[in-house]
Amino acid sequence: MHQTWLSSTFLGRLRNTTREELLRLGTPITYPPHRALLEQGDDSRHVLLITSGVVKVVGKAESGYDMLLAVRLAGDMVGEMAAFEERPRSGTVIACGDVTARIIQVRALEAFLSRYPDAMRAVRHMLCARLRWANRRRIDFQAYDSLTRLARVLAELCQAYAQPVPGGDDRRRDLGVTLTQKELASLAGLKLNTAEKSLAALTAQGLVERSYRNITICDVPKLLEFAKVMADNP
């Protein structure tokens, strides 16, 4: 599969030969938009390696409240926590558009990781990065106001997934993922009306531009400075 993988993704961290071997594992599958790839509470023991498209990871509380937990792109792996722990799925993974993936059973993945040390290192890096993201959201909830919390989420999504704007300079980036304001509010732990006001404030300050379900970062260094996010955060 000849394509460029973002360095923030699992596939982007692998050597070329390791990546090629991994992309031969498992069974290819295609999902239409809005289809659930994995269901919260399910006992299946496989992972999904996303090869094209975008998915969202949603968790449902016992009260019925749905919360967006994460966004994953082509090159990312999902479902590894339940597969490795042999516990029920902790969230539902939903296709945002057309998605292709490879279904890899956990035993096949474990055997692969034992043969390729760089893949094992990439898994550890991936899990640590996701834990750091979760820890930062917990700290943000107590340490920052709503405007800064939303800016920090946008800044970290920008660092991981943003794409250059055609014809623009390096300071200007498209966020790289399509999110509703409700989903952004969920990621930042904010009420919807608070997130809407915060996003409007960031727009008024010239840090972001909004169009239909799309956000452009107008000045990445300024957003990082405003959000108090270090430039080398993963």
C-alpha positions in Angstrom: 0.0 0.0 0.0 1.8 3.1 -1.3 0.8 6.1 0.8 2.2 8.5 3.3 1.2 7.9 6.9 1.2 10.7 9.5 4.0 10.4 11.9 1.6 10.6 14.8 -0.1 7.4 13.8 0.9 3.8 14.6 1.8 3.0 11.0 3.7 6.2 10.7 6.0 5.1 13.5 7.1 1.9 11.8 10.0 1.1 9.5 9.0 0.5 5.9 9.6 -3.2 6.0 7.7 -3.7 9.2 4.8 -1.6 7.9 4.6 -3.7 4.8 4.5 -6.9 6.8 1.8 -5.6 9.1 -0.4 -4.5 6.2 -0.4 -8.2 5.0 -1.9 -9.4 8.3 -5.5 -10.0 8.9 -8.5 -9.5 6.6 -9.4 -6.3 4.7 -12.8 -4.8 5.3 -14.8 -1.8 4.3 -17.3 0.2 6.4 -19.9 2.7 5.1 -20.4 6.1 6.9 -21.9 5.9 10.4 -21.4 2.2 10.7 -20.1 0.9 14.1 -16.8 -0.9 13.6 -16.6 -2.0 17.3 -19.3 -1.9 19.9 -19.0 -0.9 23.6 -19.4 -4.0 25.8 -18.6 -6.5 23.1 -16.3 -9.4 23.9 -14.5 -9.7 20.6 -10.7 -10.2 20.6 -9.5 -8.4 17.5 -8.0 -5.0 16.6 -8.7 -2.9 13.6 -5.9 -1.2 11.7 -7.4 1.8 9.9 -6.0 2.1 6.4 -8.2 4.9 5.1 -10.9 7.3 6.5 -11.6 8.7 9.9 -13.4 7.1 12.9 -14.6 8.4 16.2 -14.5 6.6 19.5 -17.6 7.2 21.7 -18.2 6.1 25.2 -21.7 5.8 26.7 -22.2 6.3 30.5 -24.7 4.3 32.5 -26.9 7.4 32.5 -27.1 7.3 28.7 -24.8 10.3 28.1 -22.6 9.8 25.0 -19.1 11.4 25.0 -16.6 11.6 22.2 -13.4 10.1 23.6 -11.0 10.3 20.6 -10.6 10.6 16.9 -8.5 8.2 14.9 -7.3 8.4 11.3 -5.7 6.2 8.6 -2.7 4.6 10.1 -4.1 4.3 13.6 -5.1 1.1 15.5 -8.3 0.8 17.5 -9.6 -1.9 19.8 -6.2 -2.9 21.2 -7.1 -2.2 24.9 -9.9 -4.7 25.1 -8.0 -7.2 22.9 -4.8 -7.1 25.1 -6.7 -7.0 28.4 -9.3 -9.6 27.4 -12.1 -7.4 28.7 -15.2 -5.9 27.1 -14.9 -3.0 24.7 -14.8 0.3 26.6 -16.2 2.4 23.7 -17.9 2.3 20.3 -15.9 3.1 17.2 -17.9 4.7 14.4 -17.0 5.4 10.8 -17.2 9.1 10.0 -17.2 8.4 6.2 -16.1 5.5 4.1 -13.5 3.6 6.0 -11.2 0.7 5.1 -9.4 -1.4 7.7 -7.7 -4.7 8.4 -9.2 -7.0 11.1 -6.3 -8.6 13.0 -6.8 -11.2 15.7 -5.0 -10.4 18.9 -2.9 -13.6 18.8 -1.7 -12.8 15.3 -0.8 -9.3 16.4 1.1 -10.5 19.5 3.1 -13.0 17.4 3.9 -10.1 15.0 5.0 -7.8 17.8 7.3 -10.5 19.1 9.1 -10.7 15.7 9.3 -6.9 15.1 10.8 -5.0 18.1 10.1 -1.6 16.4 6.4 -2.5 16.2 6.4 -3.3 19.9 8.0 0.0 20.6 5.4 1.7 18.4 2.6 0.1 20.4 4.1 1.3 23.7 4.5 4.8 22.2 0.9 4.7 21.0 -0.5 3.6 24.4 1.6 6.1 26.3 0.5 9.0 24.0 -3.2 8.0 24.6 -2.6 7.9 28.4 -1.0 11.3 28.3 -3.9 12.7 26.3 -6.4 11.4 28.9 -4.2 12.7 31.8 -4.0 16.2 30.2 -7.8 16.4 29.9 -8.2 15.6 33.6 -5.6 18.2 34.5 -7.2 20.8 32.1 -10.6 20.4 33.8 -9.2 21.8 37.1 -6.3 24.0 35.9 -7.7 26.0 33.0 -10.8 28.1 32.1 -13.2 26.9 29.3 -11.5 29.0 26.6 -8.1 27.7 27.3 -9.4 24.1 27.6 -10.9 24.3 24.1 -7.8 25.9 22.7 -5.6 23.1 24.2 -7.8 20.4 22.6 -7.6 22.2 19.2 -3.8 22.7 19.6 -3.1 19.0 20.3 -5.4 17.8 17.5 -3.5 20.2 15.3 -0.2 18.8 16.3 -1.3 15.3 15.7 -3.4 15.5 12.5 -3.4 19.0 10.9 -2.7 19.3 7.2 -1.1 22.3 5.3 -3.6 24.6 3.7 -3.1 24.6 -0.1 -1.3 27.8 -1.1 -0.9 28.8 2.6 2.2 29.1 4.7 3.4 26.8 7.5 1.6 28.7 10.2 -1.8 28.0 8.7 -3.2 24.4 8.9 -6.5 22.7 8.4 -7.4 20.7 11.6 -7.5 17.5 9.6 -10.6 16.0 11.2 -14.2 16.9 10.8 -15.9 17.7 14.2 -19.2 19.2 15.2 -19.2 21.8 18.0 -20.9 19.2 20.2 -18.0 16.8 19.6 -15.4 19.5 20.3 -17.3 20.3 23.5 -17.2 16.6 24.5 -13.5 16.4 23.9 -12.8 19.5 26.0 -15.3 18.5 28.8 -17.5 21.5 28.2 -21.2 22.2 27.8 -22.2 22.9 24.2 -23.1 26.5 24.8 -19.8 27.1 26.6 -17.9 25.5 23.7 -19.8 27.6 21.2 -18.8 30.8 23.0 -15.2 29.7 23.4 -14.9 28.8 19.7 -16.4 32.2 18.8 -13.8 33.9 21.0 -11.0 32.0 19.4 -12.3 33.1 16.0 -12.6 36.7 17.1 -9.0 36.6 18.2 -7.9 35.4 14.7 -6.6 32.0 16.0 -9.1 29.9 14.1 -11.5 30.1 11.2 -14.7 28.1 10.9 -16.7 26.7 8.0 -19.2 23.9 7.9 -17.8 21.3 10.3 -14.3 22.3 9.5 -11.8 24.4 11.4 -8.7 26.1 10.1 -5.9 27.0 12.5 -4.9 30.5 11.3 -1.6 30.7 13.2 -0.3 27.5 14.7 2.5 29.0 16.9 0.1 31.6 18.3 -2.5 29.0 19.1 0.1 26.8 20.9 1.2 29.9 22.9 -2.3 30.9 23.8 -3.2 27.3 24.8 0.0 26.9 26.8 0.9 23.8 24.8 4.6 22.9 24.2 5.5 22.7 20.6 7.0 19.2 21.0 3.9 17.7 22.6 3.0 14.4 20.9 
